[in-house]
Amino acid sequence: MSEWHGKRILITGVCGTVGSELLHQVVSEGPADIIGIDNNESELFFIDEAYRNHNNVHLYLGDLRDRDKLMRKMQGADIVLHAAALKHVILCERTPHDAVQTNILGTQNVISAAIAHDVERVLFTSSDKAVNPTNVMGTTKLMGERLMTAANAHRRADGPIFFSTRFGNVLGSRGSVIPLFKRQIANGGPVTLTDPEMTRFIMTLTDAVRLVMESTFLARGGEVFVTKMPVVRIKDLAEVMIEELAPLSGHDVKKIEIEVIGNKPGEKLYEELLNDEETRRTVELPNYFAVLPAFRSVYETIEYSYPDMGRPGVDQPYNSSVQPAMDKESLRAYLVDNSLI
């Protein structure tokens, strides 16, 4: 029987790309109830319609900034999947106050509500941009991770287990570059590229949600789980998408130009999933890395033991500049096989 069976689940950001896929995956595992919260009224209405025949799915308007709402909706919850956040780098740069209110203070509200209602497990979905952050969004995600780890360090033996997962770029999500490239190609170009040398870790939505689903019951408390994933050059991604999609829009592949527009504020040339400081306290699993807390828990001793784990410590930081990038044909197959183009 699934470990999700009979549990009462709360998902924040249920209308987002990851949140909605979490709902789709978890509902098939036989939970007693799923409570979904989001502040996107229109999208919430459509998802509610899609699940109207599922008597165990209950969706509500709500915002992370509303602590009282979280307190009410978290009553009786066993597991919290915290996927709500402001995620667009440029918009967070322009309005850092809002990013702090949602990504940091909102996460603390989730933690406080979970402690008040004796939730069993709380997962925070983080980002590769939290590693050595150079922008507001990444900084707030790093603070979210640290809040979760600190909350776990102060848990009593029967309190919630808090932990995080760190995502790469979820291809095809509303925050990814694929929808942008698709629109630009359909319009005949140009396809805008910030830097030809830019590399990124990539993962499919299925990979992202699998990380959440697996790590939820794998966590001992305070860790950050990182999935192993391929690396892509953004220039290669643009070229493959032009080659595949331009003919479908009636455009000549050779006439769609790639325009280099320069880096955006706070944008990195490469992305990191593990930094140098974290390597010494990371254990390697077959499909993941688990970054263990830097500080001991106050009230208990946690044994960090996982199936098929390697020795403590990894040899080098895990970043997209030192990992081999996919060649164009492998990338093409990856996009086609995962129905991304």
N, C-alpha and C positions, 0 to 999 in steps of 0.2 A: 504494500500500500504506500502511496506517495506520502512524503513527510508534510506536504501541504494539505493533505486530506483532513477535513474537519476544522481547519484553522480559520480564524477571522483575520483577514488581511486588509491593511489600509495602504493605498497607493496615492502619494502626492504627485501632482503633475500628470494626472491620468490621461490628459489630452495630448501630451507631447509624444514625440516619436517613440521614445523608450517607454514612457508610461503606458501608452496605448498597447504596445506589444507585450508589456508585462501583464496587462489585463487579459489580453488574448491567451497568453501562455498559462497564467495562473488559473484562469477559470476552468481549464480542462483538467486540472489536478484535483478537483473535488473539494474546494474549500467550503466551509460553512457559509461564509459571507465575504464579499469584497466591497470595501468602501473606497470610492474614488473621489478625489478632491482636485479641482482645477478652477482657475479664474477666467478661463476662456469659455464664455457663455455659449457662443454659437457651436463650437466644436463639441462641447459637453452635451448639447442637445442631440447632435447627430450620433454620438457614441451611445447615449442613453437609448435612442431609438434602435440602434443595432443590437443592443442587449436587452431589449424589453421582455424577451421570453426567458431570460435568466433571472429567476426569482432571488438568487443570492447575490446579484450585482446591484449596488446602490450608489448612484453618482450625485455629487453635490457641488454647488458653487462654493468656493472657499479660497482663501489666500493665506500663505505662510505667515504673513504679517499679522494676521488675526489670531492671536494666541488663544482667545476664548473659543473660537470655532474649532481649532485643533484639539483643545481640551475636550470639547463635547464629542467630536467625531471619533476620537481615539478610545473612548470608553469601550472596554471589552476586547480591544484589538490584541492579537497575539504577535503579529509580524507587521512591521512598517517598512515599506519600500519607498524611500524618499527620493523621488526623481524630479521634483519641481525645482526650477532654477531659472535665472536669467543667464543665457548662454552665448549671446552674440557679442564677440569681442569689441567691435566698434561701438555698439550701443552702450555697453557697459563703460567704455572709456568716456563717452559723452555724458553719461549720467551715473557717476560712481555711487552717489548716494543711494540710488535705487538698487544697485547691485549689492551694496552692503545690507540694505534693509531686507532684501529677499534671500540672498545666498548665505549671509552670515547670521543675521538676527532671526531670519525665518528658520534656519537650521537649528538654532538654539531653542526656538519655540517648539520644534518637533521633539528635541531631546527632553525638554521640560515636561511636555505632555506625556511622552513615553514613560518617564520615570514616575509621574503622578499616577499612571494607570497600570503600572507593573507589566508593561509589554515584554514579551519574551526576547525578541530580536529586532534591531533597527539597522537598516542598510542605507548608507548615503552613497549616491552615485556621483563620482567625481570625474575629473578630466585630466588628460595629459598636460593641460596648460597649468595645472597646479604644481608641476615640478619646475623649480627655479623660475617662478612666474615673472613675466615681463609686462603683464597687463592687469587691469582691474579684475576682469573675469577670473583669470587664473589665480590671482591673489585671494579672491573671495572663496574660490573652491579649495585652496590650500587651508584657509581658515576653517572651512567646513570640515575637512578631514581632521584637523587638529582638535576641533570641538568634539568630534565623535570619539577620538582616541582619549581625550581628557575625561569625557563622560564615562567611558569604560573603565578608566583607571580608578574612578571613585565609586564604581558599582559595588554593591554588597553581593553576597553569594546568590541571592534570588532576584537580583535586579536585571534590567535589560542588558543584553549583549549588543554593544555598538561596534560597527565596523564600516569600512568603505570599499568601494570598487572604483578603479581608475580606468576610464575609457580612453581609447584613441578616437580618431574621427569615424563616426558612424556613417558610412557611405549611404547616400540616399535620404538621410534625415533632412529635416527642413533647415538645419544649421550647416549642412555640408555643402561642398562646392559643386556636387553633381547637379542638383536642380538649377543652379546658376548657369553652369556650362550648357545644360540642355536648352535653356531659354535663349542663350546667346547663339547657339548653333542653329536653332529653329528660325532665328531672326536673320541668319546669314552672316553672323559675326559682327565685330571681332570677338574672340574669346579672350577675356582679360586675365592676365597672369601677373602676380606680383613679382616673382623672381624665378627664372628658369631653373635655378639650382635648389629650389625649395623641395623638401621631402617631408612626408607625413606617415605616421602609422595609420593603418586603415583596418576597419572591421565592419562586418555586416551587422545589421540589426539583430539577426539570429545569434551571432557571436556575442553581441553585447548583452542580450537577454539571457543567454546561456550562462555567462559569467555571473550575472545576478542570481539566477536560479540555483546554480551549483554552490556559489560561495555563501549563500544565505545560511545553509546548515553546516557548512565546512568551518565557518568562523569560530574562533575561540574567544575573540574579543579584542578590539582595538587595532586590528590589522587593516592594511590597505591591500586588496587583491588586484593584481595587474595581469591581464591576459596577454599571452604571447600572440603577436600579430605581424602580418607582413608590412613592408615599407614600400611606398610608391613615390616616384618623382611626379610632382604636380604637372610638369610639362608633358611627361609621358601620358598622364591621364587625359590631359586636354587633347593631345594628338590622337589617341585611340578613340576618344569620344567623337572627335570630328570625323575620323575615318568611318566610324560605324553609323553615326546619326545624320551626317550631312546629306547623304543620298536619300534618306527617308523623308527629309524636308524639302527635297527638290533642289538642293544646293550642290555646287561643285566643290569637292573636297579641297582642291587646290586654291580656291578663291576665298576660303574662310581663313582669315589671318588670326595669328596669336599676337596680342598686344601686351607688351610688358609695361605695367603701370606703376611699378615700385611698391615697396613694402608699406603696409598700412600701420598706423600707430599701434605699438604694442605687439606686433606680429613677429614671430620667430622664423628664422630660415629653416630650422629643423625642430622636431618635437622630442620631448623626453618623457619617458615613463618611469625611469628610476634614475636618481641622481647619485653622485659619488658618495655622499654621506649615507645614503640609504643602502648601498650595496653590502655593507658589513652586517646589517641586521635584516637581510632578506634571505628567505629560503626558497629554493626552486622546486616547483611541482611539475608534473608532466606538461600541463597546459597553461600554468600560471606561475607568477611570482607572488609570494606573500611577504609584504613589508611589515615586520614586527614593530611594535611600539618602542620608542626610544626610552621611555620611562617605565618603571615597575608599577604595577597596580598597588593601590594603597591598602586595600582590605583583603586581598587574596593573592595567591600565587597561581598564575595561569600556565599550564603546560601547553606549549605550542607544538603540537604533534599532528601531522596530517598523513594520509595514505600516500605512499611512494614519494615522500619528501627527500630532497637531497641534503647535502651538508649545509650548515649555516654559512651565509656569505656567498656572493656572486663575484665574478672576476672583474666586471666592468659595468659602468652605467649603461642603461638600456635606452639608447636614443637613436633617432632615425638617420643621423649623419654617419654612424658607424656600422649600422646594420645593412646588409646587402639589399638593394632595391630590386623589386620584381622587374624582369624584362618586359618589353611591350606585349609580346605574345602571351606571356603568363598573365599579365594584367588584363588583356582582352578576354581571355578565357575566364578569369575571375569575375569580371563584370557581367559577362554573358551568363555564366553558370548561376550567378546569384541574382539574375533578373534586374540588374542595376541599370542596364541600357537596353 
